[in-house]
Amino acid sequence: MSLLDWDSPLSIVAFAVTSVAVLLSLVKYYLYVTCGKLTTSRNMEGKTVIITGANSGIGKETARDLAKRGARVIMACRNMETAKEAREEIMGETNNNNLILKNIDVSSLASVRKFAQDIIATEPVIDVMIHNAGVAQGFNNKSTADNLEFTMATNCFGPFLLSHLLIDLIKKSDQGRIIFVSSKLYRLGYIRRDLSNLNPLKYFSLFPVQLYNQSKFVEIMYTQEMARRLAGTRITVNALHPGVVDTGIWRNVPFPLSIPFKPIQMCFRTPKEGARCTVYATITPELETVSGKYFRGCKIEELHSRVENKEMQQKVWEKTCELVRLTPEDPKI
């Protein structure tokens, strides 16, 4: 009996499995060839870089690349156990002992403030601030101790507050950079004109990752508004899409969707490939005066017009200042 005998159930199953395997291989190859190229071998000795979520995934690979280039890397992590393992691994590979572990939970305003106080007390200057830590919840919706929605607090409000608290140190750099690791899924996000879904404590959606999309939409709004407010300084602010990357962020895919999702996940970019655009935005000399942009595949991509509404960006900014409880004594952007 031939496998091409269409009367045979075995032949039909074999054809289906082969077709799926070929399709997934083509997708993986496409994601690989479109992740962009790094054309600079720039050394980062003498530069201090903060990376949130540097204990795994894209953050860890970004830390590894910058450590190879001689940077002083502050690995700002919530899980200190995995952070210690990541630090030892990177130090052993790069022979760079200038990797510093600091604890932070970006979903907690108190933790962000404590971390910032520590950095201000110990670091004379910050050259690059990479907001990499993020979460993608499934159907779960929960609030933090600060009465903030957890996904928005982690992906938006914490990074917003941290940027403000450390802005004076970043201004001391001869060319400071603030980078938001975002997502192309921002295109599926939105913020209502009355801002009622900026901090959606009472939230329900049939679309499991809508909160994630919404948070990435807001991240890019921050990028645009922050870039305008820092115009004329030596600080640039940009966002980027790392691609569809196989990281721990997918661990919240709910059952039973997780079953068919596993083979699809195998064709995603590796964390090393996903970190390429972050490293590009961090080290490329030609970007020293480029600000308020969105990168994909190591090049600028046009943003959807909905996210570029300046009036809404300003409203979101001002409301976020209230939500993160900025005080008159805090540094301002």
Secondary structure, 3 states (H helix, E strand, C coil): CCCCCCCCHHHHHHHHHHHHHHHHHHHHHHHHHCCCCCCCCCCCCCCEEEEECCCCHHHHHHHHHHHHCCCEEEEEECCHHHHHHHHHHHHHHHCCCCEEEEECCCCCHHHHHHHHHHHHHHCCCCCEEEECCCCCCCCCCCECCCCCEHHHHHHHHHHHHHHHHCHHHHHCCCCEEEEEECCHHHHHCCCCCCCCCCCCCCCCCCCCCHHHHHHHHHHHHHHHHHHHHCCCCCEEEEEEECCCECCHHHHHCCCCCHHHHHHHHCCCECHHHHHHHHHHHHHCHHHCCCCCCEEECCCECCCCHHHHCHHHHHHHHHHHHHHCCCCCCCCCC
